Amino acid sequence: MKILVKTNKMTKEEWLKERRKGIGGSDAAAVLGLDPWKTPVDVWLEKTCELESDSDSEETYWGRILEDVIAREFSRRTGLKVRRKNAILMHPQYPFMLANVDRLIVGQKAGLECKTAGQHAAATWQTGVPQYYIVQAQHYMAVTGYPIWYIAVLVGGQKFYYYRVERDEDFIKELIRAEAEFWEMVEARKIPPVDGTRSSAKLLQKLYPKAEEGKEVVLPDEALLWVKQYEEMAAREKEVQMLKEEAANKLKEMLGEAEKGVVGGYQIIWKNVASKRLDTKALQRDYPDIYEKYARESVCRRFMIKPEDL
């Protein structure tokens, strides 16, 4: 492995800038489409600077704060000493593969990744490491050349588990191939295949914010497949929404004037919520000068499908 840059004197902004130079361990599962929280489009947006890197969430913040605690507990339970590696590591042959490792094991060719998880994930961690974190470990082993990576997790602040992940050469070959293809798209600024996520919708809105009025194009025959899927899903959505509303209305009828009802371990709540909203029509009517002063025109694109006029 090579060192891309030392990080011990880096600001967070400088660190984020360096991260954009390649694919990190936390990006690997997303690139493969295996991350439940992040898509290939999210990674592409970050690496092409089309989207600012997300600020710390509550989970990310506490994960970073508890990293030292988890590393110390891992050492206490295993007898293995760990140390920080204050650097962004780089694969010697594939420079787009980067690694910000939590710890390296002293005296071994091995590393440690420290995780936190909510109580909802307890059952998952009892049986082993989630697939997306195994991908992260394999990515780190690809970059470092190491044969072993440990993953330690604190679940719900109460349960501690650690696992040993062995290097999988066949998987790493496929991982390198997939990451190489993805990085080519980043360098060429060619967007990955869009899907049904908000990330894809956000990307398309950013790339094509305004339609050219009057412009019409003939779409390929493939578009008919997506038209049919859209119409079918729209019909299902309407049916599901009606069934959902029926269930809600039946429960509201049972509640009557009560704010809360209980049944079989569930709480059914129908409470008062007060809110104030600006009446823009009244403002425009009574104070047109003030309305015009603060009114701002915005343009958005509305999507619809309808039969062609005969």
N, C-alpha and C positions, 0 to 999 in steps of 0.2 A: 504493500500500500504506500501511497504517497501522501504528503501533507499539502493540501491546497492553500491553507492559511491558518495561522495561529489565532486563537479566539480569546485568550485570557485578558487582552486589553481592548477588546472590541465593544462598541456600543451595539444595542439591539438593532438599530437601523443598519449598521454596517454588516451585522451577522445575517440579517434578512436579505440584504443585497447579494451577499456571497452565496446564500442558499439558492438563489435564482439561477446560478450558473450550472445547475445540474439537478439530478433526481436524487432525493434523499430517502432514507429508510422509511420515513412516515409518508412518503409519496408512493412507494412501490406498490402497495396493495391497491391504491386508487388507480394507478396506471393499468393494473390488470383487471380493474372493474370489480374488485373484491372488498373494497372498503365500504362499510355501511353508512359512513358519514361524508365521504368525499368521492367525487367522480373524476374521470380523466379530464373532463372539461374544466373542473375546478383547478386541477394541477396546471393545465395548459394556460389558463388565465393568469395564474400566479407567475409562471415562468416567463410569460411574454409581457409581464407588467401591465396586462389589461385589467388586472384586478389587484388592489392592494392586499397584502398579506393580512389575514384576519388578526385582530387584536386578541389579547388573552381572554378566553372564556373563564368562567368560574372553575370549570374542570381542569383546564390547562394550567391555571394559576396554582391550584392546590397540587396538581401533579408535579409541578416544578418545585414547590415548597417541600413536598414530602419525599422528593427523590433521595435526599441524603439519609432520611430515616429508613427508607426501604433498602438502600445500599448497605447501611450499617447492620440492619437486621439479617440481610442475606449473608453477610460475612459472619455474623454471630452464629447462625444456624449451620453454615457449611464449613466454617473454618477457612474459607478462601479470602485472601486479601484482595481488595479492589482499589483502583486508582482512577482518577480522572484523566482524560486525554483532551487537553485544551486546544483542540484543533479540528478543522473540518478535513476529514480524510477523503482521498480520491483514489479510485481504482487505477492501477498503473497502466492498464491497457485501454480502458474505457473511461475517459476523463469526465463524462457526463454522469457517472455514478459516484455520488458523494455519500458521506456518512458522518453524522454528528452522534457519536456513541455516548451513552450515559457513563459507563465505566468499562475498564479493561481489567482482566484478572491478572494479578501479579504472579509471575512465574509460569504462566500457561498461555497458550495461544487460544484465548477465549475472551468473551466479552459479556457484559451484563446490561440488560435493558430493564429499567424500573417503571412499573405501571401502577396506576390507581384505577379502581373501578367502583361503581355504585353497587348497592346491595342487590339491585335487579339482575346483575351479572353473576351472582354467586354460583348459581347452578352451572353456568358455562365454565367458570374457572375451576370448579371442583373436578371436572373431568379432563382438563388439559388446557392448552393454549389455543385461543381463537385463531382461525386460519389467517386472518389479516395480520396478526402479530407474528405468526410463523414466517410470513412473507417478509416482514421487516427484518427478522433475524437472519433469514437467508440472504437478504440484500447486504446486510452488514458483513456477513461471512464472505460474500462475493468481493466486497471492497477490500477487506482486511486480509483475505486469504486464510482466515482462521477456520478450524474444523468444528468448533463448539461455540454456542451462544446460550447464555442463561437468561431466562425471563422471570422476574420476581414481581409479584403484584400484591397490593393491599386492597382487599375488597371490603367496601362499606366501613372502612376505618377499623375493622375488627378481625378479619381473617387474612392470614398471610400464606401465600403459596409461592413456590418457585419450581421451575421446570428447566430441563436441559434439552436444547434443540440441536440435533446433529446436522452437519452439513449434507445437503442433498445436491450432488453434482448435476444430475439430470434436470432438476428443477432450476438450478442456477443458470444453466445454459438457456433454458426457455425464458427465464427472467431477464437475462442480458439481451436476448433477441427482442423481447417485447419492449424493454426500456429503450433500446437503440432505435426501434421504429418510432416510438413516441417522441424521442428527442429530435429525430429528423423532422417531425411535424412541428415541433417547437421552433427549430431553427428556420424552417421554411415558412413559419407562421401559417401553417395549414391546420385548420381546426380539426380536432378528432370528431368521429361520428356523433352527432347530436342525439339526445334521447329525451325522455319525458321528464327530466329533472328541472328544477328551477334554475340550476346553473346553465343549462343549455338555453333556456328561455332568456336568461339575463345576457348571455353571450350574443344571441341573435339580435336582441334589442339594441345592444351596444354597437354591433357591426352594421346594422341596417336600421338606424333610428327613425328615418323618415322616408316615405315612399315618394317616388317621382310621379307626380300627378299625371294621369292619362297614359302612363306606360303600361303596356300589356305584353305578356310573354306567353309562348306556347310551352306548356310543361311536358316533360317526358311521360310515357305511358305508365311508368312506375308510380307517378303521382296518384293514379286512380286507386291503387292499393291503399295508400294512406288516406285518401278521401273516404273509402269504404270503412276503414278502421275508425276514422274520426266519427263518422255517422253512427256506426254500431256502438261505439263507446259512449257517445252522447245520449243515445237511446237508453243504454243500460244505466248511465249516470242519472237520468231523469227517473227511471224506475226505482233505483236504489234510494235516491233522495226522497221519493214519495213514501217508500217503506220506512225510511228513517224518521221522517216527519210524523208518520202514523204512530210509530212507537212512542215518540216524544209527546204527541197529543194525548194518547191513551194514559200516559203517566201523569201528564199535567191535570187531566180530568180526575184522576185518583187523588192527586195532591189537593186540589181545590184551593182553599185559602192558606193551606199550610206551606211553610217555606221549605221544609225538608221532610222526606220520608225515608224509612229504612226497610230493607228487605234482603235476606240472603247474603249478608256481608257487603251490600251496596248502600250508598247514600244517594237518594234522588233529590236534587236541589233545584228549586225554582224561586229565586230570590229577587228582591227589588234592586235595581241598579240605576242610580241617578246619573245623568250626564247632561252637559250643556253643549249645544252646537250652534255655530254661527248661521243665522238665517240670511244667506247671501241675497236671496230675492228681495227680502224686505230692506236690506241695506242698500241695494241698488235702486230701489224705488224711493226711499226716504232720503238717502244721502248719496246721490249719483256721483258727486265730485270726489267724495272720499272713496267710493267703490272703484272709480276709474284710477285713482292714484295708487291703490294697492293691488289692483287686479293684475295678475300675471298670466299671459297666454302660454300654454304648454301644448306640445304636440306629442301624441302617442299613436301607435298603429293598432287598429282594431282588426282582429282576425275573424273571419266567418267563411262558411261554405254554403253556397246556394246554387240551385239549378241554373244553368245558362238560359238566358232569355231566348225564346223561340221566335 
